[in-house]
Amino acid sequence: MPMYKVRPFHGPGAVVRAEQLPVCMYRVHSLHRAAGPPQVREEVDPSLQALESRQEEILKRLYELKSAVDGLSKMIQTPDADLDVTNIIQSDDCSPLTTNGADLDLMLGKDYGALKDIVINANPSLPPLSLLVLHSLLCERYKILSAVHTHSSVKSVPENLLKCFGEQTKKQPRHEYQLGFTLIWKDVPKPQMKFSIQTMCPIEGEGNIARFLFSLFGQKYNAVTSTLIDSWVDTAIFQLKEGSSKERGAVLRSMNAALGKTAWLVGNELSVADVVAWCALQQTGSANAAPANVQKWMKSCENLAPFSSVMKLLK
């Protein structure tokens, strides 16, 4: 069936028609051609600049005030949220700061207007002696505000544990101290420590807390020495303190062999391994059965004031 025909627009015989533009639309000036001289950018009002500068200064001062208020709140709030204080003993008879201490701001974080507080929960039925020794050693290096509290979960605490940091001798403003050390006797399965109450998960275990506290002395070790120290700390906690009599005997033989070569367990300087191992021997009653080198090493520890002061708690 034939289709209708359409006159061609191109080719022979085609009629070229001029397209007619519609007249019903308004015309718009072309944006692609220069319509005149370039516009001059308006200058910023000086009063507006002064207002912005003032706003930034106010925000900066508000931030500083907030930091100061947060610091003051830490001074009046109790470190433990559910703490029921029945006994409080403070001690501040610490030696002056020495020049070879660690940078506490770098290790614990800088907090303007607030004292850095280390808070430890421990069970009085098994006191963490190594932490008490390390507290005494820290007092020889830093100016520490020490405090002992009793939690409501504990019915009674021996008098010697309540006075494990000594008697209060004098009072000074809180901001004059470098570090706060708070020990809370509480019914917990293992020692727990925090130094940032709001943001930090607790460090658990006597050995882990001892490692952290000893790091505040700023001692630097190479990888081999650090590994040996960690190994002795774990051995002292899990085998010497919590292991069987057979495990303790094996540890004592290893200690005797190591102490036959060096004055301390790792090298010629006191480390956290010596502190934890000595305290484990005292708590397990294995000191009397120790070999000769171990006995000599124990006397070297006890000649130091922090160890001898802890021995008084065992009597």
LUMDREN-903911 format. One record per atom (N, C-alpha, C, CB): x, y, z. Coordinates in steps of 0.2 Angstrom, whole numbers, plus 2048, in hexadecimal, padded with zeros to 3 digits. Glycine has a CB too. Example, Ala and Ser with C-alpha at 12.3 -4.5 7.8 and 13.67 -1.06 7.14 Angstrom:
% LUMDREN-903911
8427E4827;83E7EA827;8427F0827;8397EA82D;8407F5823;8447FB824;840800827;8467FD81D;
//
This chain:
% LUMDREN-903911
8047FA800;800800800;804806800;7FB800806;80380B7FB;8088117FB;807815801;8078157F5;80D818803;80D81D809;80C824806;81381C80D;80A82880B;80982F809;810832807;80683480E;811837803;81783A801;818840805;81783B7F9;81F841806;821847809;82684B805;825845810;825851804;82A8557FF;830855803;82785C7FE;8368537FF;83C853802;83F85A803;8418507FD;84385B808;84686180A;84D862807;847862812;85085D804;85685E801;85685A7FA;85C85B805;85A85C7F6;85A8597EF;85785D7EA;8578527F0;85785B7E4;85485F7DE;84D8607DF;85585B7D7;84B8667DE;8448687DE;8418697E5;8408627DC;8468697EA;84486A7F1;8438717F2;8498677F6;83E8737F6;83D87A7F7;84087C7FE;83687C7F7;8458817FE;848882805;844887808;84F885804;84288680E;83D88A812;84188D818;837886815;840893819;84389781F;840895825;84489E81D;84389382A;840892830;83E898834;84488D835;838898836;83589E839;83689D841;82E8A0837;8398A2844;83A8A284B;8338A484F;83F8A784E;8318A1854;82B8A3858;82C8AA85B;82989E85D;8268AD85B;8268B485D;8238B5864;8228B9858;8218AF867;81D8AF86D;8228AF873;8188AA86E;8298AE872;82D8AD877;8318B3878;8328A7876;8338B587E;8388BB880;83F8B987E;8378BE887;8438BE87D;84A8BD87B;84E8BE881;84C8C2875;8538BA882;8588BB887;85F8BC884;8588B488B;8628C1888;8698C3885;86E8BD886;86C8C9889;8728BC881;8778B7881;87C8B7887;87B8B687A;87D8B288A;8828B1890;8898B088E;8808AC895;88A8AF887;8908AD885;8948B2882;8908A7880;8918B8882;8958BE87F;8968C3884;8918C1879;89B8C7884;89C8CD889;8968D2888;8A38D0888;8928D388E;88D8D888E;88F8DE890;8878D5892;8958DF892;8988E5895;89E8E4899;8928E889A;8A08E989C;8A78E98A0;8A68E48A6;8A98F08A3;8AB8E08A8;8AB8DB8AE;8A98DF8B4;8B28D88AE;8A58DB8B8;8A38DE8BE;8A98DE8C4;89D8DA8C1;8A98E38C8;8AE8E48CD;8AC8E08D3;8B08EB8CE;8B08DC8D6;8AE8D88DC;8AD8DC8E2;8B38D28DD;8A88DB8E5;8A78E08EB;8AC8DE8F1;8A08DF8EE;8AE8E38F4;8B38E28FA;8AF8E0900;8B78E88FB;8B38DB904;8AF8D990B;8AF8DF910;8B38D390E;8AA8DF913;8A98E5918;8AD8E491E;8A18E591A;8B28E991F;8B68E8925;8B38E692C;8BA8EE926;8AD8E992D;8A98E7933;8A78E0933;8A38EC933;8A68DD92D;8A48D692D;8AA8D192F;8A18D4926;8B08D492C;8B68D092E;8B78D0935;8BC8D392A;8B68D6938;8B78D7940;8B38D2943;8B68DE942;8AC8D2941;8A78CE944;8A98C6944;8A08CF941;8AC8C493E;8AE8BD93E;8B48BC942;8B08BB936;8B98C0943;8BF8BF947;8BD8BF94E;8C48C5946;8B88C3950;8B58C3957;8B28BC959;8B18C9958;8AE8BA954;8AB8B4955;8B08AE956;8A68B294F;8B58AE952;8BA8A9953;8BE8A9959;8BF8A994D;8BF8AF95C;8C28B0962;8BD8AE968;8C48B7963;8B78AF967;8B28AD96C;8B28A596D;8AB8B096B;8B28A2967;8B289B967;8B889896A;8B189895F;8BE89B968;8C489896B;8C4899973;8CA89C969;8C189E976;8C189F97D;8BC89A980;8BF8A797F;8B689997C;8B189497F;8B588D97F;8AB89497A;8B988B97A;8BC88597B;8C1884980;8C0884974;8C488A982;8C988A987;8C588998E;8CD890987;8C088D98F;8BC88D995;8B9886996;8B6892994;8B7882990;8B487C991;8B9877993;8B187998A;8C0877991;8C5873993;8C687499B;8CB87598F;8C687B99D;8C787C9A4;8C28799A8;8C88849A5;8BB87A9A6;8B68779AA;8B68709AA;8AF8799A7;8B886C9A5;8B98659A5;8BE8639AA;8BB86299E;8C48679AA;8C98669AF;8C68669B6;8CF86A9AE;8C386C9B8;8C086D9BE;8BB8679C0;8BD8749BF;8B78659BB;8B28609BD;8B68599BF;8AE85E9B7;8BC8589BC;8C08529BE;8C28539C5;8C58519B9;8C38599C7;8C685A9CE;8C18599D4;8C88619CF;8BA85A9D2;8B58599D7;8B18529D6;8B085F9D7;8B284F9D1;8AE8499D0;8B28439D2;8AC8489C9;8AF83E9D4;8B28389D7;8B58349D1;8AE8339DB;8BB8319D1;8BD82D9CB;8B98279C9;8C482B9CC;8B68249CE;8B281E9CC;8AB8209CD;8B48189D1;8A781E9C8;8A08219C8;89C81E9CD;89D81F9C1;89D8189CF;8998159D4;89D8149DB;89680E9D2;8A18199DC;8A68189E2;8A281A9E8;8AC81C9E1;8A28169EE;8A08189F4;8A68199F9;89B8139F7;8A881F9FA;8AE8209FE;8AD81FA06;8B18279FD;8B081AA08;8B0819A10;8B681BA13;8AE812A11;8BB81BA0F;8C281CA12;8C6820A0D;8C6816A15;8C9826A0F;8CD82AA0A;8D382BA0E;8C9830A08;8D9829A0B;8E082BA0E;8E482EA08;8E3825A11;8E7834A09;8EB837A03;8F2837A06;8E883DA01;8F6837A01;8FD838A03;90183C9FD;901831A03;9058409FF;9088449FA;9108459FC;90584B9F9;912841A00;919841A01;91E83E9FC;91B83EA08;91E8419F6;92283E9F1;9288429EF;91D83E9EA;92D83F9EC;9338429EB;9328479E5;93983D9E9;93684C9E5;9368519DF;93784E9D8;93B8579E0;9348519D3;93584F9CD;93C84F9CA;9308539C8;93E8499C7;9458499C4;94484B9BD;9488429C6;94A84C9BA;94A84E9B3;94A8489AE;9518529B2;94A8429B0;94A83D9AB;9438399AB;94F8389AD;93E83D9AD;93783A9AD;93483A9A6;93283D9B1;92F8369A4;92B83699E;92783D99D;92783099D;92583E997;920843996;919841997;92184698F;91784399D;91084099F;90B84399A;90E8429A6;90B849997;90684C993;90684898C;908853991;90C84598A;90D842984;90A83B985;914841982;90B83898B;90983198C;90183098E;90D82E991;8FF835992;8F8835995;8F483A991;8F883699C;8F683E98D;8F284398A;8F284998E;8EB840989;8F184F98B;8F285598E;8EA85898F;8F585B989;8E9859995;8E285B997;8E386299C;8DF85699B;8E2868999;8E386E99C;8DE86E9A2;8E1874997;8E18719A8;8DD8729AE;8DB86C9B2;8D78759AC;8DD8669B0;8DB8609B3;8E285C9B5;8D685C9AF;8E18589BB;8E78549BD;8E684D9B9;8E78539C4;8EB84A9B7;8EA8439B4;8EA83E9BA;8F18429B0;8E483B9B9;8E38369BF;8E382F9BC;8DC8379C1;8E782B9C0;8E78239BF;8E38209C4;8EF8219BF;8DE81D9C2;8D981A9C7;8DA8129C6;8D281C9C6;8DB80F9CC;8DC8079CC;8D78049D1;8E38059CE;8D37FF9CE;8CF7FB9D2;8D27F59D4;8C87FA9CF;8D37F39DA;8D67ED9DC;8D27E99E2;8DD7EE9DE;8D37E39E2;8D07DF9E7;8D47DF9ED;8CE7D89E5;8D27E09F3;8D77E09F9;8D87D99FB;8D37E49FF;8D57D49F9;8D67CD9FB;8DD7CB9F8;8D07C99F9;8DE7CE9F2;8E57CC9EE;8E87D39EC;8E47C79E9;8EB7D79F0;8ED7DD9EE;8F37DD9E9;8F07E19F5;8F37E19E4;8F87E19DF;8FE7E59E1;8F57E59D9;9037E19E4;9097E49E7;90D7E89E2;90D7DE9EB;90D7E59DC;9117E89D7;90F7EF9D6;9117E49D1;9097F09D6;9067F79D5;9087FC9DA;8FF7F79D4;9087F99E0;90A7FD9E6;9127FF9E6;9097FA9ED;9167FA9E4;91D7FC9E3;91E8019DD;9217F59E1;91A8009D8;91B8059D2;91980C9D4;9178039CC;91480C9D9;9118139DB;9178169DF;90B8129E0;91A8129E3;9208159E7;9268189E3;9238109EC;9278149DD;92C8169D9;92A81C9D5;92E8109D4;92481D9D3;9218229CF;9228299D4;91A8219CD;9218289DA;92182D9DF;9288309DF;91F82B9E6;92D82C9DE;93482F9DE;9358339D7;9398299DE;9318329D2;9328359CC;92D83B9CB;9318309C6;92783B9CD;9228409CC;91F8429D3;91D83D9C7;91C8489D2;91884A9D8;9118489D7;9188529D8;90F8439DC;90983F9DB;9048409E1;90A8379DA;8FE8419DF;8F88429E4;8F583B9E4;8F38479E2;8F68389EA;8F48319EB;8EE8309EF;8FA82C9EE;8EA82C9EE;8E482B9F2;8E18239F2;8DE82F9EF;8DF8219F8;8DC81B9F9;8D581B9FA;8E08179FE;8D18179F7;8C98179F8;8C78109F9;8C581A9F2;8C180F9FD;8BE8099FE;8B78099FA;8BE807A05;8B68049F6;8B08049F2;8AB8009F7;8B08009EC;8A48029F6;89F7FF9FA;89E7F79F9;8988029F8;8A17F49F3;8A17ED9F2;8A67E99F7;8A37EC9EB;8AA7ED9FA;8AF7EA9FF;8AC7ECA06;8B67EC9FE;8AC7E7A0A;8A97E8A11;8AF7EBA16;8A77E1A14;8B57E8A15;8BA7EAA1A;8C17EAA16;8BA7E7A20;8C57EEA18;8CC7EEA15;8D17EFA1B;8CD7F4A10;8D67EAA1B;8DB7EBA20;8DE7F2A20;8E17E6A1F;8E07F4A26;8E37FAA28;8E97FCA24;8E47FBA2F;8ED7F7A23;8F37F8A1F;8F27F9A18;8F87F2A20;8ED7F6A15;8EB7F8A0E;8E87FFA0D;8E67F3A0B;8E4801A12;8E2808A12;8E780DA12;8DD809A18;8ED80BA15;8F2810A16;8F880EA12;8F5810A1D;8F780AA0C;8FC808A08;90080EA05;8FA803A03;8FD814A04;901819A01;90481EA07;8FC81D9FD;90381CA0D;906820A12;901825A15;90C824A10;903829A1A;8FE82DA1D;8FE834A1A;90082EA25;8F9838A1A;8F983EA18;8FD843A1C;8F1841A17;901847A19;90684BA1C;904853A1B;90D84AA1A;903855A15;90185CA14;8FD85CA0E;908860A13;8F9861A0D;8F5862A07;8F8868A03;8EE864A0A;8F78679FC;8F986B9F7;8F386C9F2;90086A9F4;8F38719EE;8ED8729E9;8EE86C9E4;8EE8799E6;8E986A9E2;8E98649DD;8ED8659D7;8E28629DB;8ED86B9D4;8F086D9CE;8F886D9CF;8EE8749CC;8FA86D9D5;90286D9D6;9058669D5;90386F9DD;9008619D4;90385A9D3;9038589CC;8FE8559D7;9078539CA;9088519C3;90484B9C1;90F84F9C2;9028479C6;8FE8419C5;8FA83F9CB;90383B9C3;8F483D9CA;8F083A9CF;8F08339CF;8E983D9CE;8F18309D4;8F18289D5;8EC8269DA;8F88269D7;8E68239D8;8E08219DC;8E081A9DC;8DA8259DA;8E08179E2;8DF8109E3;8D880E9E6;8E580C9E7;8D480B9E3;8CD8099E6;8CD8029E8;8C880B9E1;8CC8009EE;8CB7F99F0;8C47F79EE;8CD7F89F8;8C37F39EA;8BD7F19E7;8BC7E99E5;8BB7F59E1;8B67E79E6;8B67E09E4;8B67DE9DD;8AF7DD9E7;8BC7DE9DA;8BD7DC9D3;8C17D69D2;8C07E29CF;8C07D29CD;8C37CC9CC;8CB7CD9CA;8C07C89C6;8CD7D39C7;8D47D49C6;8D47DC9C6;8D67D19BF;8DA7DE9C7;8DB7E59C7;8D97E99C0;8E37E79C9;8D77EF9C1;8D47F39BB;8D77FA9BC;8CD7F39BB;8D97FD9B6;8DC8039B6;8D98089B1;8E48039B6;8D880E9B2;8D68139AD;8DA8199AF;8CF8149AD;8DC81D9AA;8DF8249AB;8DB8299A7;8E68249A9;8D68279A3;8D282B99F;8CB8299A1;8D382C998;8C782B9A6;8C18289A8;8BC8289A3;8BF82C9AF;8BB82D99F;8B682E99B;8B682A994;8B4835999;8BC829992;8BD82698B;8C182098B;8C182B987;8C481E990;8C9818990;8C6812992;8CF81A993;8C780C98F;8C5806991;8CA804996;8C580098B;8C880099C;8CD7FF9A1;8D27FA99F;8C97FC9A7;8D87FB9A2;8DE7F69A1;8DD7F19A7;8E57F99A1;8DD7EA9A5;8DB7E59AA;8E27E19AB;8D57E19A8;8E27DF9B1;8E87DA9B3;8EE7DE9B6;8EA7D79AC;8F17DB9BB;8F67DE9BF;8FC7DF9BA;8F87DA9C5;8FE7DA9B6;9047DB9B2;9037E09AC;9057D49AE;8FD7E19A9;8FC7E69A4;8FC7ED9A8;8F57E59A1;8F97EE9AE;8FA7F49B1;9017F69B3;8F57F49B7;9047F19B5;90B7F29B7;9107F49B1;90F7EC9BA;90E7F19AB;9127F49A5;9107FB9A4;9107EF99F;90A7FD9A4;9088049A3;90C8099A8;9018059A3;90B8079AE;90E80B9B3;91680C9B3;90C8099BA;9198079B1;9208079B0;92280B9AA;9238009B0;91E80B9A5;91F80F99F;91F8179A0;91A80E99A;91C8199A6;91D8209A8;9238229AA;9188219AD;92881E9AB;92F81F9AD;9338229A6;93381A9B0;9308209A1;93382299A;93981E998;93682999B;93981899B;93F813999;93E811992;93F80D99E;94381198E;94380F987;947808986;946814982;943803983;9477FD982;9467FB97B;9437F7986;94B7F7979;94B7F4972;9467EE972;9527F296F;9457EC96C;93F7E796B;9417E096F;93F7E5963;9477DE96F;9497D8973;9487D997A;9517D6971;94B7DE97D;94A7E0984;9427E0986;94E7E6986;93E7E4982;9377E4983;9347DE983;9347E997E;9367D997F;9337D397E;9357CF984;9357CF978;93B7CF987;93D7CB98D;9397CE993;9447CC98E;9387D4993;9357D7999;92E7D5999;9357DF999;92A7D5994;9237D3993;9237CB995;9207D498C;9287C7992;9277C0994;9287BF99B;92D7BD990;92D7C299F;92D7C19A6;9277C49AA;9347C59A9;9247C99A8;91E7CB9AB;9187C69AA;91C7D29A8;9177C39A4;9127BE9A3;9147B89A7;9127BD99C;91A7B69A7;91C7B09AB;91B7B19B3;9247AF9AA;91C7B79B5;91B7B89BC;9147B89BE;91E7BF9BE;9107BB9BA;9097BB9BB;9057B49BB;9057C09B7;9067B19B5;9027AB9B3;9057A59B5;9017AB9AC;90C7A49B7;90F79E9B9;91179F9C0;91579C9B5;9157A49C2;9177A59C9;9127A69CE;91D7AA9C9;90D7AB9CC;9087AD9D0;9027A89D0;9067B49CF;9007A79CA;8FA7A39C9;8FB79C9C7;8F57A69C4;90179A9C6;9027939C4;90278E9C9;9087939C0;9047889C7;9057829CC;90C7829CF;90377B9C9;90C77E9D4;91377E9D8;91877B9D3;9137799DE;9177779CE;91C7759C9;91E77A9C5;91976F9C5;91977F9C3;91A7849BE;91F7899C2;9147889BC;91D78A9C9;92178F9CC;92878D9CD;91E7909D3;9297869CE;9307849CE;9347859C8;93077C9D0;9317849C2;9347859BC;93678C9BB;92F7839B6;9317919BD;9337989BC;93979A9C1;92C79C9BE;9397979C7;93E7999CB;9457979C9;93D7969D2;9457919C5;94B78F9C2;94D7939BC;94B7879C0;9487959B9;94A79A9B3;94D7A19B6;94479B9AF;9497A39BB;94C7A99BE;9537A99C1;9477AC9C4;9547A39C4;95B7A29C7;9607A29C1;95B79B9CB;95F79F9BC;96379F9B6;9647A69B3;96179A9B1;95F7AA9B2;95F7B09B0;9637B59B4;9587B39AE;9627B59BB;9657B99C0;96C7B79C1;9617B99C6;96E7B19BE;9767B09BF;97A7B39BA;9767A89BE;9767B69B5;97A7BA9B0;97A7C29B0;9777B89A9;9747C49B3;9737CB9B4;9707CD9BB;96E7CE9AE;9717D39BD;96E7D59C4;9677D59C4;9717DC9C6;9647D69BF;95C7D69BF;95A7D29B9;95A7DE9BD;9537D19B9;9517CB9B5;9527CD9AD;9497CB9B5;9527D39AB;9537D59A5;9597DB9A5;94D7D89A1;95F7D99A4;9647DE9A3;9677E09AA;9627E49A0;96A7E69AB;96D7E99B1;9697EE9B4;9747EB9AF;9627EF9B2;95E7F49B5;9587F19B7;95D7FA9B0;9557F49BD;94E7F29BF;9497F39B9;94C7F69C5;9457EE9B8;93F7EF9B4;9397ED9B7;9417EB9AD;9337ED9B3;92D7EB9B6;92D7E49B7;9277ED9B1;9317E09B3;9317D99B4;9337D79BB;9367D59AF;9387DB9BE;93B7DA9C5;9357DB9CA;9417DE9C6;9327E19C9;92C7E39CE;9277DD9CE;9297EA9CB;9247DB9C8;91F7D79C8;9217D09CB;91C7D69C1;9277CE9C9;92A7C79CB;92B7C79D3;9307C59C7;92E7CC9D5;92F7CD9DD;9287CC9E0;9337D39DE;9237D09DE;91D7D09E2;9197CA9E1;9197D69DF;91A7C69DB;9177C09DB;91A7BB9E0;9187BD9D4;9217BB9E1;9247B69E5;9227B89EC;92C7B79E5;9217BE9EE;91E7C09F5;9177BE9F6;91F7C89F6;9137BE9F1;90C7BC9F2;90B7B59F2;9087BF9EC;90F7B19EF;90E7AA9EE;9127A69F4;9117A79E8;9167AA9F8;91A7A79FD;9207A29FA;9167A3A01;9227A49F4;9287A09F1;92F7A39F3;92779F9EA;92F7A89F6;9357AC9F7;93A7A79FB;9347B29FA;9387A4A00;93C7A0A04;93F79AA01;93979EA0B;93C7979FC;93E7929F8;9427939F2;93978D9F6;94479A9F1;94779C9EB;94E79A9EB;9467A49EA;9517999E5;9587979E4;95D79D9E6;95A7959DD;96379C9E6;9687A19E9;9687A89E5;96F79E9E9;9687A79DE;9687AD9DA;9627B19DB;9697AC9D3;95C7AE9DC;9567B19DD;9567B49E4;9507AC9DC;9587B19E9;9597B49EF;95D7BA9EF;95C7AF9F4;9627BA9EC;9677C09EB;9637C69E8;96D7BF9E8;95F7C49E3;95C7C99DF;9567CC9E3;9597C69D8;9537C89E7;94D7CA9EB;9507CF9F1;94A7C59EF;9567CE9F3;9597D39F8;95B7D99F5;95F7D09FB;95D7D99EE;95E7DF9EB;9587E39EA;9617DE9E4;9527E09E9;94C7E49E8;94A7E79EF;9467DF9E6;94A7E39F4;9487E59FB;94D7EB9FD;9487DF9FF;9527EC9FB;9577F19FD;9547F89FA;95E7F09FA;94F7F79F5;94C7FE9F3;9467FF9F7;94A7FD9EB;9458069F8;9408089FD;9398069FA;94080F9FD;9378069F4;9308049F2;92F7FD9F3;9308069EA;9347F99F3;9337F29F4;9327F19FC;9387ED9F2;9367F4A00;9367F3A07;9307F6A0A;93C7F6A0A;92D7FBA07;9277FEA0A;9217F9A08;925805A07;9217F5A03;91C7F1A01;91C7EAA06;91C7EF9FA;9227E9A08;9237E3A0C;9207E4A13;92B7E2A0D;91F7EAA15;91B7ECA1B;9147EAA1B;91C7F3A1D;9117EAA15;90A7E8A14;9097E1A15;9087EBA0D;90E7DDA14;90E7D6A14;90E7D3A1B;9137D2A10;9107D7A20;9117D5A27;90A7D6A2B;9167D9A2B;
//
